[in-house]
């Protein structure tokens, strides 16, 4: 078995692991073909290194960097470089994820409650009452504001409807991401 070109290059660069280097030395001592290829490779490297260093007629770093920034933008700065539709899609997905979590919370509570017996989590209505109470206290502390009327919502939604809503939101999210990635891939080529 002969040494590959990659192994010969790594041997020349001193990048082989100690065991691989020892094996390569043994093989090169016994194999005339690999030793000849190594000699030819050494001669090629020597010729390349002996070439005079050429200066470019003009510096290409600036134009290439500008072209890359125009094509792909500068990431890392707030919102720059991302097309508006990507930012809007990401915001919409985040909002839909929050809605899906809110709708799935009662279902998750039903499954988790047997494991956390004795711990009473507040219901959504109780949380809303607490928020409304805090809001009312804040409003009473500011004399020029008046308490807004909050309509009473009575939702009677089944667990099946919430589950189907959560699954639908998840599927929309997956398909949306697939389309988004497909569009970004096509636009980068």
C-alpha positions in Angstrom: 0.0 0.0 0.0 1.5 3.4 -1.1 1.3 6.7 0.7 -1.3 9.1 -0.6 -0.5 12.6 -1.8 -2.1 14.0 1.3 0.1 11.8 3.5 3.2 12.9 1.6 2.2 16.6 2.0 1.6 16.1 5.7 5.0 14.4 5.9 6.7 17.3 4.3 4.8 19.8 6.5 5.6 17.8 9.7 1.9 17.4 10.3 1.7 13.7 10.7 1.0 12.1 14.1 4.1 10.5 15.7 2.9 6.9 14.9 2.0 7.9 11.3 5.3 9.7 10.9 7.2 6.5 12.0 5.2 4.4 9.6 5.8 6.9 6.7 9.6 6.9 7.3 9.6 3.0 7.3 7.5 3.0 4.1 9.6 5.6 2.3 12.8 3.6 3.2 11.3 0.5 1.6 9.2 1.8 -1.3 11.0 3.3 -4.3 7.8 4.7 -5.9 6.7 6.7 -2.8 10.3 7.9 -2.2 10.4 9.1 -5.9 7.0 10.9 -5.5 8.3 12.5 -2.2 11.4 13.7 -4.0 9.3 15.2 -6.9 7.0 16.8 -4.4 10.0 18.3 -2.5 11.4 19.7 -5.9 8.0 21.2 -6.7 7.8 22.9 -3.3 11.3 24.2 -3.7 10.5 25.6 -7.2 7.4 27.3 -5.9 9.2 28.8 -2.9 12.0 30.1 -5.3 9.5 32.1 -7.4 9.8 35.8 -7.0 7.0 37.4 -5.0 4.6 39.3 -7.3 2.8 42.4 -6.4 -0.8 42.8 -7.7 -1.3 45.8 -9.9 -4.1 46.9 -7.6 -5.4 46.0 -4.2 -8.5 43.8 -4.5 -9.3 43.6 -0.7 -11.5 46.8 -0.8 -13.6 46.0 -3.8 -14.1 42.3 -2.8 -15.1 43.3 0.8 -17.6 45.9 -0.5 -19.1 43.4 -3.0 -19.5 40.8 -0.2 -21.1 43.4 2.1 -23.5 44.5 -0.7 -24.4 40.8 -1.4 -24.6 39.5 2.1 -24.7 42.5 4.4 -22.8 43.0 7.6 -24.1 40.7 10.2 -23.7 41.3 13.9 -25.1 44.8 13.9 -28.7 45.4 14.9 -30.8 44.1 12.0 -28.3 45.1 9.3 -27.7 42.6 6.5 -31.0 40.7 7.0 -33.7 41.5 4.5 -36.8 43.0 6.0 -38.9 39.9 5.1 -36.5 37.7 7.1 -36.8 40.0 10.2 -40.6 40.1 9.8 -40.8 36.3 9.4 -38.7 35.7 12.5 -40.9 38.1 14.5 -44.1 36.4 13.3 -42.7 33.0 14.2 -41.7 34.2 17.7 -45.2 35.6 18.2 -46.8 32.4 16.9 -44.6 30.3 19.2 -45.7 32.4 22.2 -49.4 31.9 21.2 -48.8 28.2 20.8 -47.2 27.9 24.2 -50.0 29.9 25.8 -52.6 27.6 24.2 -50.7 24.4 25.1 -50.1 25.4 28.7 -53.4 23.9 30.0 -52.8 20.6 28.2 -49.2 20.4 29.5 -50.5 21.2 33.0 -53.0 18.2 32.8 -50.1 15.9 31.9 -47.6 17.4 34.4 -50.0 17.9 37.4 -49.9 14.2 38.6 -46.1 14.5 38.9 -46.2 17.7 40.9 -49.1 16.9 43.2 -49.6 19.3 46.0 -48.2 22.2 43.9 -51.0 24.4 42.6 -50.2 26.4 39.5 -52.4 29.4 38.9 -54.8 29.2 36.0 -54.7 31.6 33.2 -57.8 33.3 34.6 -56.0 33.7 38.0 -52.9 35.1 36.2 -55.0 37.6 34.3 -56.8 38.6 37.5 -53.4 39.2 39.1 -52.2 41.3 36.1 -55.5 43.3 36.3 -55.1 43.8 40.0 -51.5 45.1 39.5 -52.7 47.3 36.7 -55.5 48.7 38.8 -53.1 49.4 41.7 -50.8 51.3 39.3 -53.6 53.2 37.7 -55.0 54.3 41.2 -51.5 55.6 42.0 -51.6 57.9 39.0 -54.5 60.3 39.5 -54.8 61.5 35.9 -55.3 57.9 34.6 -58.6 56.0 34.8 -59.0 52.3 35.0 -59.7 50.9 31.5 -62.6 48.4 31.3 -61.4 44.9 30.7 -64.0 42.7 29.0 -64.7 39.4 30.6 -63.8 36.5 28.4 -65.2 33.1 28.9 -63.5 30.6 26.7 -64.6 27.1 26.7 -62.0 25.4 24.5 -61.5 21.6 24.5 -58.1 20.0 25.0 -58.4 18.5 21.5 -58.9 21.9 19.9 -55.9 23.3 21.8 -53.8 20.3 20.7 -54.8 20.6 17.1 -54.1 24.4 17.2 -50.6 23.7 18.7 -49.9 21.0 16.0 -51.1 23.3 13.3 -48.9 26.2 14.6 -45.9 23.9 14.7 -46.5 22.6 11.2 -46.8 26.2 9.9 -43.6 27.1 11.7 -41.8 24.1 10.1 -43.1 24.8 6.6 -42.3 28.5 7.0 -38.7 27.8 8.0 -38.3 25.4 5.1 -39.5 28.0 2.7 -37.4 30.6 4.3 -34.3 28.5 4.1 -35.0 27.6 0.5 -35.5 31.2 -0.4 -32.3 32.2 1.3 -30.3 29.4 -0.3 -31.6 30.4 -3.8 -30.8 34.1 -3.2 -27.2 33.3 -2.1 -26.4 31.5 -5.4 
